[in-house]
Amino acid sequence: AGTPACAAAAQNDGLVVQTTSGPVQGFEAASGNFSAFLGIPYASAGRWEKPEDPEDWTEPFQATDYGPICAQAGQIPGPVFPGPALQELLYADQPWNIVEPPTWNQSEECLSVNVYAPANATDTPVMVWIHGGGLVLGDSNGYSFPPDTLVGKDVVLVTFNYRLGPFGYFAHPDLNATNFGLHDQIKALEWVQANIEQFGGDPDNVTIFGESSGGASVASLLVSPLTEGLFDRAIIESMPLGLASSQNVTMEEAAPTGAALGVAMGFSEDDPDQLKKMKDVSFQEVLLTPGSDQFATILIDGDSMETDAITGFVEGENHKVPVIVGSNANEGGFQYNTGSPYPVLIAGISPAFSQYVPVNTSENYEGFVRQLFGSDAKKVLSFYPADTPIESGESMLTDSFFTVGAQIIAEAMANRGEDVRMYHFTQKPSGAIGEVLGAFHSSELPYVGIASDHYTNPVVNPLLADQMSSYWTNFAKTGDPNAEGLPQWESMPAGASEWFVLGPEVGPAAIPKEKLDLFKPTIVADYLNGPDKFNAAYA
């Protein structure tokens, strides 16, 4: 763990807050504009058990350092997302460079929360951030929150860790529960309800927001029967369709995958103690066992989830709170690299399509599309032609796996008269990363005030950063992102044909409905229901 880059800790004995578990000692940022309380335990859980309240303490908990991150394969020798070629581009090309390698401690005892509160906060709106990482990677640590972003715009910011991969979304024939990572998220929101007032936050004014799998988590929390009353608004950023539309994969259907992991560990499926023996294995061994990367699906368990998120929105089962939902113009670039000399990365999507890798020729691209979309391939190729395979492929993946999911949610809510706004982020980063990948997956984060300490991502459009962080925080405060001096962003009416562009130009623009509608009938069902449907599609 490490002290956050946001502040050199200035110890202040006055920064002691009483929580339901015991007192916590925070610190004041060097700027004096906000206080931070880091690594506070919000729950405790054994492997493959639902979270419970942590043990109480009496002496002040020193909340001056991040807690361990949750166990994940990207932090030990083995699989690393997003892959060597893209890592080289992200981390070697200035001004995108590694600031601090991700060397923090990791553990299964990782359920901690971080609170950042403006000075003298009282009944202040709360924003709860849910990190991304494909449900297999990521953490709440390592973010900078300078005073001119979210906390500086008078909100209390909460971040937290939740269990991931084979520890967070595991199912097994001998278990009667799953979605442990989602249960962690719910437990963290319950902690906010019980404690945030002591930090100056308003428990009756809570906005949840997340990006990528964090966005899919937000969408899932919006339809979960366990979250009624835990939040008041939600922002869904760059939600991968494959994580929000599990095609109603149930806990029972996924359970054999858990038993197969036990076999891969050397424990017979016929052994009545298989699960117990799996619990005794170190987390490192679990993560390095072939097949451990398959547990990245939010399952239908009849408890935390009764249907998948997309189906829940379509059928009107979502909680009736205001929502902002959107995606970036070039989301698919992370999987389908659009430039040279970096290799095409389509192989990262699914082994089922390996015969078409690399998808940088018209022949391979057309074969890939035909396998993916079957009888709909001809229509898809008319909008994403094979004579420009790399550009068409990136655009097709962006629309079919990201944009259309946001559109489905926005349209369903708008057509019921619910309060929803849809954005389309188009701002490219500077340098080679922008030229190669465009407005790629996660590139909006610095513009809404989420800046990672792992690598620098300079904001090239300061006006847009101020506008977007203002839209986000205004929405968190009142449910309306608008304010004097900002381009007006209206809620979507029924039958809406426009989204709100956030980029070099800001304002409403036509949604390309004709091509997005291509993907609605199947929701790329051949991919999601394939033999490897339990594999994670995206981070």
C-alpha positions in Angstrom: 0.0 0.0 0.0 1.0 3.6 -0.3 -0.1 7.0 0.7 -2.1 8.5 -2.1 -0.6 11.0 -4.5 -3.5 13.4 -3.7 -1.8 14.5 -0.5 1.1 14.4 1.7 -0.6 13.2 4.9 -0.8 16.0 7.5 -1.8 14.1 10.7 -4.6 15.8 12.5 -5.9 14.3 15.7 -9.2 16.0 15.1 -9.9 13.9 12.1 -11.4 11.0 14.0 -14.8 9.7 12.9 -16.9 7.2 14.6 -18.2 4.4 12.4 -20.5 1.5 13.2 -17.4 -0.7 13.7 -15.3 1.7 15.6 -13.4 5.0 15.3 -11.2 5.9 12.3 -8.4 8.3 12.1 -8.0 10.1 8.7 -5.8 12.9 7.5 -6.0 16.2 5.8 -4.8 16.7 2.3 -1.8 19.0 1.9 -4.0 21.5 0.1 -6.3 21.6 3.1 -9.3 21.4 0.9 -10.4 17.9 1.8 -9.8 15.0 4.2 -9.1 11.4 3.3 -9.9 8.2 5.2 -8.3 5.1 3.6 -8.5 1.4 3.9 -11.5 1.3 6.3 -12.8 -2.3 6.6 -16.4 -2.4 5.5 -16.9 -6.1 5.6 -15.2 -9.5 6.2 -15.8 -12.6 4.2 -14.3 -16.1 3.9 -13.6 -17.5 0.5 -16.9 -18.1 -1.4 -19.0 -16.7 1.4 -21.2 -13.6 1.5 -19.7 -10.5 3.2 -20.6 -9.8 6.9 -19.9 -6.9 9.2 -16.2 -6.7 10.2 -15.2 -7.3 13.7 -15.5 -4.1 15.9 -12.5 -2.2 17.1 -12.1 0.3 20.0 -8.8 2.1 19.3 -8.9 4.5 16.3 -8.2 2.7 13.1 -5.4 4.4 11.2 -7.1 5.2 7.9 -4.0 6.8 6.4 -3.0 4.0 4.0 -4.8 2.0 1.4 -5.8 -1.6 2.3 -4.7 -4.6 0.2 -6.2 -4.9 -3.2 -8.4 -7.9 -3.9 -6.5 -11.0 -5.2 -6.2 -10.9 -9.0 -4.2 -12.5 -11.8 -2.9 -9.3 -13.1 -0.8 -8.7 -10.0 1.1 -12.0 -9.9 3.1 -13.8 -12.7 0.6 -15.0 -15.2 -2.1 -13.5 -17.4 -2.0 -9.7 -17.7 -4.6 -7.5 -19.2 -4.6 -5.8 -21.7 -1.8 -7.8 -23.3 1.9 -7.0 -24.2 1.3 -5.0 -27.3 -1.3 -2.7 -25.8 0.7 -2.4 -22.6 3.6 -1.3 -24.6 1.5 1.4 -26.2 -0.2 2.5 -23.0 2.9 2.5 -20.8 5.9 3.3 -23.1 4.6 6.0 -25.3 4.9 9.5 -23.7 3.0 11.1 -22.2 1.2 7.9 -21.2 3.8 6.3 -19.0 3.9 4.2 -15.9 4.2 6.4 -12.8 4.1 3.7 -10.2 4.1 -0.1 -11.0 1.1 -1.8 -9.5 3.0 -3.4 -6.6 0.5 -3.0 -3.8 -0.2 -5.8 -1.5 -3.1 -8.1 -2.5 -5.1 -10.4 -0.3 -8.5 -12.1 0.0 -9.0 -9.9 3.0 -9.5 -6.8 0.9 -12.9 -5.4 1.6 -12.1 -1.8 2.4 -13.5 1.6 1.6 -11.9 5.0 1.0 -13.7 8.2 1.8 -12.6 11.7 0.5 -14.6 14.5 2.0 -14.4 18.3 1.3 -13.4 20.4 4.2 -16.3 21.2 6.5 -18.6 18.8 4.6 -22.2 18.6 6.0 -25.1 16.9 4.3 -22.9 16.8 1.2 -24.0 14.8 -1.9 -22.1 11.4 -2.1 -20.6 9.8 -5.2 -19.7 6.1 -4.9 -17.2 4.9 -7.6 -17.2 1.3 -8.7 -13.9 0.4 -10.5 -13.6 -1.5 -13.8 -11.4 -4.4 -14.8 -13.6 -7.0 -16.4 -14.6 -8.3 -12.9 -11.2 -9.9 -12.8 -8.8 -6.9 -12.3 -8.7 -3.5 -10.7 -8.9 -1.8 -7.3 -10.0 1.4 -5.6 -6.5 2.4 -4.7 -4.1 4.5 -6.8 -6.4 7.3 -7.8 -5.6 11.0 -7.6 -8.4 13.4 -6.7 -7.0 16.9 -7.0 -9.2 19.6 -5.6 -10.4 20.9 -9.0 -12.2 17.6 -9.8 -14.9 15.7 -8.0 -14.1 16.4 -4.4 -13.3 20.0 -5.2 -16.8 20.4 -6.7 -18.4 19.7 -3.3 -19.2 16.0 -3.2 -18.0 13.3 -0.8 -16.3 10.6 -2.9 -16.3 6.9 -1.8 -14.3 4.2 -3.5 -14.0 0.5 -2.4 -12.6 -2.9 -3.3 -14.7 -5.9 -4.2 -13.8 -9.5 -4.8 -12.9 -10.4 -8.4 -12.7 -13.4 -10.8 -12.7 -16.8 -9.2 -13.2 -15.3 -5.7 -16.0 -12.9 -6.7 -18.1 -14.7 -9.3 -17.5 -18.4 -8.6 -20.2 -21.0 -8.7 -19.9 -24.7 -7.6 -22.4 -27.6 -7.2 -21.8 -27.5 -3.4 -22.4 -23.8 -3.0 -25.8 -22.2 -2.6 -24.5 -18.7 -3.4 -22.5 -16.8 -6.0 -21.9 -13.2 -7.1 -19.8 -12.6 -4.1 -18.3 -9.5 -5.7 -21.8 -8.0 -6.3 -22.7 -8.8 -2.7 -19.6 -6.9 -1.7 -20.8 -3.9 -3.7 -24.2 -4.1 -2.0 -22.5 -4.4 1.4 -20.4 -1.3 0.6 -23.5 0.7 -0.3 -25.1 -0.4 3.0 -21.9 0.8 4.8 -22.3 4.2 3.1 -25.9 4.4 4.3 -24.9 3.6 7.9 -21.8 5.7 8.1 -21.4 8.4 5.5 -23.2 11.0 7.6 -20.3 10.9 10.1 -18.0 12.0 7.3 -20.2 14.9 6.2 -22.1 13.0 3.5 -25.8 12.8 2.9 -27.0 9.2 2.9 -30.2 10.3 1.2 -28.3 11.8 -1.8 -26.1 9.0 -3.1 -25.0 8.5 -6.7 -23.3 5.3 -7.9 -21.1 5.5 -10.9 -18.7 3.1 -12.6 -16.8 2.4 -15.8 -16.5 -0.8 -17.9 -17.3 -3.8 -15.6 -17.9 -1.1 -13.0 -20.6 0.3 -15.4 -22.0 -3.2 -15.8 -22.0 -3.5 -12.0 -23.9 -0.2 -11.8 -26.5 -1.6 -14.3 -26.8 -4.8 -12.3 -27.3 -2.9 -9.0 -30.0 -0.9 -10.8 -32.0 -4.1 -11.3 -31.0 -6.1 -8.2 -33.8 -6.7 -5.7 -31.4 -6.2 -2.9 -30.5 -2.5 -3.6 -33.8 -0.6 -3.2 -33.1 2.6 -1.3 -29.3 2.3 -1.3 -28.7 5.0 -3.9 -30.6 7.8 -5.6 -29.0 8.2 -9.0 -26.6 6.2 -11.3 -24.1 6.8 -14.0 -23.1 3.9 -16.3 -19.9 4.5 -18.3 -18.7 2.2 -21.1 -20.7 -0.9 -20.0 -19.6 -4.0 -22.0 -22.7 -5.7 -23.2 -21.3 -9.2 -22.5 -21.1 -8.3 -18.8 -24.5 -6.7 -18.6 -26.4 -9.3 -20.7 -25.4 -12.7 -19.4 -28.2 -14.3 -21.3 -29.6 -15.3 -17.9 -26.8 -17.7 -17.1 -27.8 -19.2 -13.8 -25.8 -20.2 -10.8 -26.7 -23.8 -11.5 -25.5 -23.6 -15.1 -22.2 -22.1 -14.1 -21.6 -24.6 -11.2 -19.9 -27.3 -13.4 -17.3 -24.7 -14.3 -16.4 -24.4 -10.6 -16.1 -28.2 -10.3 -13.9 -28.3 -13.4 -11.6 -25.7 -11.8 -11.3 -28.1 -8.8 -10.3 -30.9 -11.2 -7.7 -28.7 -12.7 -6.3 -28.1 -9.2 -6.0 -31.9 -8.8 -9.2 -32.6 -6.8 -11.6 -35.1 -8.2 -15.1 -34.0 -9.1 -16.3 -37.2 -7.3 -14.5 -36.2 -4.1 -17.2 -35.0 -1.6 -14.5 -32.7 -0.1 -13.6 -31.1 -3.3 -14.9 -27.6 -2.4 -13.3 -27.8 1.1 -9.9 -28.6 -0.5 -10.3 -25.8 -3.0 -10.9 -23.4 -0.1 -7.6 -24.5 1.5 -5.5 -23.7 -1.6 -3.6 -20.3 -1.6 -5.1 -17.6 -3.7 -2.0 -17.5 -5.9 -2.5 -21.2 -6.8 -6.2 -20.6 -7.6 -5.3 -17.7 -9.9 -2.6 -19.7 -11.7 -4.8 -22.7 -12.3 -5.9 -23.0 -16.0 -9.6 -22.0 -16.2 -9.6 -19.6 -13.3 -10.1 -16.7 -15.7 -13.6 -18.0 -16.6 -15.4 -16.5 -13.6 -16.3 -13.1 -14.8 -20.0 -13.3 -15.3 -22.7 -11.8 -13.0 -24.9 -14.8 -12.6 -28.6 -15.2 -12.1 -28.9 -16.6 -8.5 -32.4 -15.7 -7.5 -31.0 -13.6 -4.7 -28.8 -10.7 -5.9 -30.0 -11.0 -9.5 -33.3 -12.4 -10.8 -32.5 -11.5 -14.4 -29.6 -10.0 -16.2 -29.3 -6.2 -16.3 -30.2 -5.6 -19.9 -33.3 -7.8 -19.6 -34.2 -6.0 -16.4 -34.1 -2.6 -18.1 -36.1 -3.8 -21.2 -38.8 -5.3 -18.9 -38.9 -2.2 -16.6 -37.6 -4.0 -13.5 -35.0 -1.3 -12.9 -35.2 1.0 -9.8 -36.8 4.2 -10.8 -33.9 6.6 -10.3 -32.3 9.1 -12.8 -29.6 7.6 -15.0 -26.8 8.8 -17.2 -25.5 6.2 -19.6 -23.0 6.3 -22.4 -19.9 5.1 -24.2 -16.9 6.2 -26.1 -16.5 6.6 -29.9 -13.7 3.9 -30.2 -14.3 1.4 -27.4 -13.4 -1.5 -29.7 -9.8 -0.2 -30.2 -8.8 -1.9 -27.0 -9.6 -5.3 -28.5 -9.2 -4.4 -32.2 -6.1 -2.3 -32.4 -6.6 0.1 -35.4 -3.0 1.0 -36.2 0.5 0.0 -37.1 3.0 -1.1 -36.0 1.1 -2.5 -33.1 -0.5 -5.9 -33.9 -4.2 -6.5 -34.2 -5.5 -7.7 -30.8 -8.7 -9.5 -31.9 -7.4 -12.8 -30.5 -8.1 -11.4 -27.0 -11.9 -11.6 -27.6 -12.4 -15.3 -27.8 -10.5 -18.5 -28.8 -13.5 -19.4 -30.9 -12.4 -16.9 -33.5 -8.7 -17.8 -33.7 -9.0 -19.0 -37.3 -9.6 -15.4 -38.3 -6.6 -13.9 -36.5 -5.3 -11.5 -37.3 -8.4 -9.8 -38.6 -6.5 -7.4 -40.8 -7.5 -8.7 -44.2 -10.9 -8.5 -45.9 -11.1 -12.3 -46.0 -10.5 -12.8 -42.4 -12.7 -10.0 -41.3 -15.6 -11.2 -43.4 -15.2 -14.7 -42.0 -15.1 -13.3 -38.4 -18.3 -11.3 -39.0 -20.1 -14.3 -40.6 -19.3 -16.5 -37.7 -20.2 -13.9 -35.1 -23.5 -12.7 -36.7 -24.7 -15.7 -38.8 -27.7 -14.8 -40.9 -27.3 -11.1 -39.9 -23.8 -10.9 -41.3 -24.8 -9.5 -44.7 -26.5 -6.5 -43.1 -23.6 -6.0 -40.7 -21.1 -6.0 -43.6 -23.2 -3.4 -45.4 -22.5 -0.9 -42.6 -19.1 -2.2 -41.7 -17.6 -3.2 -45.1 -14.9 -5.7 -45.5 -12.8 -3.5 -47.8 -11.6 -1.6 -44.7 -11.3 -4.5 -42.3 -9.4 -2.8 -39.5 -11.5 0.4 -39.3 -14.8 -1.5 -39.9 -13.8 -4.1 -37.2 -13.1 -1.5 -34.6 -16.3 0.3 -35.3 -18.4 -2.8 -35.4 -17.0 -4.0 -32.0 -17.5 -0.6 -30.5 -21.2 -0.5 -31.6 -22.1 -4.1 -31.0 -20.4 -4.7 -27.6 -20.7 -1.2 -26.1 -22.8 1.5 -27.8 -25.9 -0.7 -28.4 -26.1 -1.7 -24.7 -26.2 1.9 -23.6 -28.8 2.6 -26.3 -31.0 -0.2 -25.2 -31.0 1.1 -21.6 -31.6 4.7 -22.6 -34.4 3.8 -25.1 -36.1 1.5 -22.7 -36.1 4.1 -19.9 -37.0 7.0 -22.2 -39.9 5.2 -23.7 -41.4 4.6 -20.2 -41.0 8.3 -19.4 -38.1 7.7 -17.0 -35.3 10.2 -16.4 -32.3 9.2 -18.6 -29.6 10.9 -20.5 -27.2 9.3 -23.0 -23.8 10.6 -23.9 -21.2 9.8 -26.6 -17.6 10.6 -25.8 -15.4 11.6 -28.7 -12.3 13.3 -27.3 -9.0 11.6 -28.4 -6.0 11.6 -26.2 -2.8 13.2 -27.5 0.1 11.4 -29.1 0.3 7.9 -30.6 -2.3 6.5 -28.2 -4.9 8.9 -29.6 -3.9 8.3 -33.2 -3.9 4.5 -32.8 -6.9 4.0 -30.5 -8.9 7.2 -30.7 -11.4 7.8 -27.9 -10.8 4.3 -26.5 -12.2 2.3 -23.6 -11.6 4.2 -20.4 -10.2 7.4 -22.0 -13.1 9.5 -20.6 -12.1 8.8 -17.0 -9.7 11.8 -16.5 -12.5 14.0 -17.9 -14.9 13.0 -15.2 -12.3 13.3 -12.4 -11.0 9.8 -12.1 -7.3 10.0 -12.7 -5.2 6.9 -12.1 -1.8 7.0 -10.4 -0.8 3.9 -12.4 -0.1 6.0 -15.5 -0.5 9.6 -16.5 -3.3 10.6 -19.0 -3.0 14.3 -19.6 -6.2 16.1 -20.3 -5.9 17.7 -23.7 -9.2 19.6 -23.5 -9.4 21.3 -20.0 -12.7 22.9 -20.9 -14.3 19.5 -21.6 -12.8 18.2 -18.3 -14.4 21.0 -16.4 -17.7 20.6 -18.2 -17.9 16.8 -17.7 -16.9 16.8 -14.1 -19.5 19.6 -13.6 -22.2 17.6 -15.4 -21.4 14.5 -13.2 -21.3 16.4 -9.9 -24.3 18.5 -10.7 -26.2 15.3 -11.5 -25.1 13.8 -8.2 -26.3 16.9 -6.3 -29.8 17.4 -7.9 -30.4 14.8 -10.6 -29.9 17.6 -13.2 -26.4 17.9 -14.8 -27.1 21.4 -16.1 -25.9 24.7 -14.7 -25.3 28.2 -16.0 -22.5 28.3 -18.5 -22.8 24.7 -19.6 -24.4 23.5 -22.9 -27.9 22.3 -22.1 -28.2 18.6 -21.7 -31.8 17.5 -21.8 -33.4 14.2 -20.7 -34.2 11.9 -23.5 -37.9 11.9 -24.6 -39.7 8.8 -25.8 -38.6 7.8 -29.3 -35.4 10.0 -28.9 -33.2 10.2 -31.9 -30.3 12.2 -30.3 -27.6 11.6 -27.8 -25.3 14.2 -26.2 -21.8 14.4 -27.6 -18.9 15.1 -25.2 -15.8 16.0 -27.1 -14.2 18.8 -29.1 -17.8 19.7 -29.8 -20.4 19.5 -27.0 -24.1 19.1 -27.7 -26.9 16.9 -29.1 -26.3 14.9 -32.3 -28.2 12.2 -34.1 -27.9 8.6 -32.9 -26.9 6.2 -35.8 -30.0 4.1 -35.0 -30.1 2.2 -38.3 -26.8 0.5 -37.8 -27.2 0.1 -34.0 -30.6 -1.5 -34.5 -28.8 -4.3 -36.4 -27.5 -5.7 -33.1 -30.6 -5.6 -31.0 -32.4 -8.8 -32.2 -29.6 -11.2 -31.4 -27.5 -9.2 -29.0 -24.7 -11.1 -30.6 -26.2 -14.2 -29.1 -23.9 -16.6 -31.0 -21.0 -15.1 -29.2 -22.6 -14.9 -25.7 -24.1 -18.4 -25.9 -21.1 -20.1 -27.4 -19.2 -23.0 -25.8 -17.0 -20.6 -23.9 -19.8 -18.3 -22.8 -18.4 -18.1 -19.3 -15.3 -16.4 -20.6 -15.0 -12.7 -19.9 -15.5 -10.6 -23.0 -14.0 -7.4 -21.9 -12.6 -5.4 -19.1 
